[in-house]
């Protein structure tokens, strides 16, 4: 069973940049494990870290160019071109959130940034 997302109020302070974006390209950093063998990461089969180029449509916090290169840490999800959603990115350029852009709804992030429940 998959683990629930981390509470947004715990990770939002670490997000230097918050953008709404689409994954334009993915550049795998590590080889994919054969099948789904290996120790689960966060309750899901392991997926290696990846570098991704995001096409930014809106900046909610911080600054970002129209394209932003980020790193997806090893996690129970994988990125692929065409994935859209909100991305929280820390000062190292790492995507935050157990499930990347599927961790929280954009409306939830906007409300948290406004300081409203």
N, C-alpha and C positions, 0 to 999 in steps of 0.2 A: 504494500500500500504506500502511496506517495505521501510525503510529509506535507503539512500545510505550509503556505508561504510565511516567511518571517513577517513580523509586524512592521508595517510601513514606517511608523514613528521611530523604530529602532534603526532602520537603514537610511532614511531620508537625510539625517545629519551628515552622513558620509558621502552623499551624492553631491559632487562638485558641479556636475552637469546633469540636467534632466531634459531629455528631448523626446519628441514624437518623431519617429523615423521609420524608414523601410530599409531592410538589409539589401544593399546593392550587390555585394559580393562577399564570399566567404573564402578564407585562406586557412586551411587546416594547419595547425602547428604540430600536432602529434598524430601518429598513425591511429586509425580506428581499430579497436580490438576486434578480433574475429568473432562474429556473432554478437551475442550479449554476454559473453563470459567475463568474469572479473567480479570484483567486489562491488556491490551496489553503492552508488553515491546518492545520498539523500533519498534512499528508498527506491531509486530507479536504476536501470542499467547504466553503467558508466559511459559517458560521452566525453571525449578529450577536449582540451582547450582549443579554441579557434580564434583567429583574427578575423574581423569583419569590417567592411566599409559600410557605414550607414549613410543613407541619403536623408538628410534632416529636413522635415517639413515645418517644424515648430520648436522653438527653444522655450522651455518653461523655467529653467534656472541656469545661470551661468552664461557662457558664450560658446558658440559652435559655428563652424563654417557650414556650408551646404553639404559637405561630406565630412564624416568623422570616422576615424579608424579606432576601433575598440578591441578589447580582448574579452572573450567569453571564457571564464575559468572552467576547468573540468567540472561537469555537473550532470544532472540527470536529464538534460535536454540538449538539443543540437540546433544551431542556426542554419538557415538556408536562404538563398536569395528569395525575396518577395515577402518575407516575414515582416509584419508591420506592428507597431505598438509603441508604448512608452519605454524608454531606456533610462535607467539611473546609472550614472557612470562616476566612479570615484576618481581621485586625483591621479591614480596610476593608469587610468584609461580602462579599468576593468568594469564589466557590467555587474551590477549588484542585483540581488534577488535570486532566489532558488530556481525560478523558472523564467528568468530573463524578461522579455517583454510581455509574457503571459502571467507574471507574478501578481500585478495589481491592475485594476481598470484605470484608464486615464482620468476618469472623473474622481476616483479616489485620490489619485496623486494631486490633481488640481485643488481639491478641497484641503488636503494636507498642507499644500504650499500656501494656501490662503489662511491656514490656521483655523479652519472650521471643521467640525466633525462630519 
